[in-house]
């Protein structure tokens, strides 16, 4: 059985920080640019806000 990617929503970007919403957390998580870019390239994550996720 193939594992489904985790759906992540990009909420805001402020400078080098990105606020993302993970499905099983009630509060947003702040990550830096390096972590955000790694998550974008990782097939285990699927970003739902394509306009901000580039």
C-alpha positions, 0 to 999 in steps of 0.5 A: 500500500502506497503512503499518501503525502501529508497535505500542508497549507502555506498560510503566510510568509514573513521574510525568511519565515513561513507559517504552515498548517499541518493537518493534525495540529491546531496551531500553525508551525513556523519554519525557516526558508531552508526547511520550507524548501526541503519540504516543497521538494519532498514527495511526502508533503503536498502543499495546497496553496500553490500560489504561495508555495513556489 
